[in-house]
Amino acid sequence: MRLPMAQGRAAALNTLRQQRAAEVETAVSQRLTAAVSAGLLTQAEADAVLKAQRAGLLGGGPRGGHMGADGSGR
């Protein structure tokens, strides 16, 4: 029976995806904080970018991939 092994692999892959998403969010957040400190963005703009990143709209987010300008995912 291979089902338990497949479930274990799926769980491991999910854990890796969550870890990667957290790493990306941390990196984006740090860059946005630096941009706000440098006066390049307002805090509201940085918050909006982080919100879009979390929603997967900027690529590399929870849903992965890159969204095209037309929203097609191309």
C-alpha positions in Angstrom: 0.0 0.0 0.0 1.5 3.3 -1.1 -1.1 5.7 0.2 0.6 6.4 3.5 3.9 7.1 1.7 2.2 9.5 -0.7 0.5 11.3 2.1 3.8 11.7 3.9 5.4 13.1 0.8 2.5 15.5 0.2 2.8 16.7 3.8 6.6 17.2 3.4 6.0 19.1 0.2 3.4 21.3 1.9 5.8 22.0 4.7 8.5 23.0 2.3 6.0 25.3 0.4 5.0 27.0 3.7 8.6 27.5 4.7 9.5 29.0 1.3 6.4 31.3 1.4 7.5 32.5 4.9 11.1 33.1 3.6 9.8 35.1 0.6 7.5 37.1 2.8 10.3 37.9 5.2 12.6 39.0 2.3 9.8 41.2 0.8 9.0 42.7 4.1 12.6 43.6 4.8 13.0 45.2 1.4 9.7 47.2 1.9 10.8 48.4 5.3 14.1 49.6 3.8 12.2 51.4 1.0 9.9 53.1 3.6 12.9 54.1 5.6 14.6 55.6 2.5 11.5 57.6 1.7 10.9 55.6 -1.5 7.5 54.3 -0.4 4.9 55.3 2.2 4.0 52.7 4.8 0.5 52.4 3.2 2.2 51.6 -0.2 4.4 49.0 1.5 1.4 47.5 3.2 -0.4 47.3 -0.1 2.5 45.5 -1.8 2.8 43.0 1.0 -0.9 42.3 0.9 -0.7 41.7 -2.9 2.3 39.4 -2.4 0.5 37.4 0.3 -2.5 37.0 -2.1 -0.2 35.6 -4.8 -0.6 38.5 -7.2 3.1 39.2 -7.5 4.4 35.7 -8.1 6.2 33.6 -5.6 3.3 33.9 -3.2 1.0 31.2 -1.7 -0.4 30.4 -5.1 3.0 30.6 -6.9 3.4 31.4 -10.5 3.4 34.8 -12.1 0.3 36.7 -12.9 0.2 38.4 -16.3 -1.0 42.0 -16.7 -4.3 40.6 -18.0 -4.7 38.3 -15.0 -4.2 35.2 -17.2 -1.2 33.8 -15.3 0.9 33.9 -18.5 
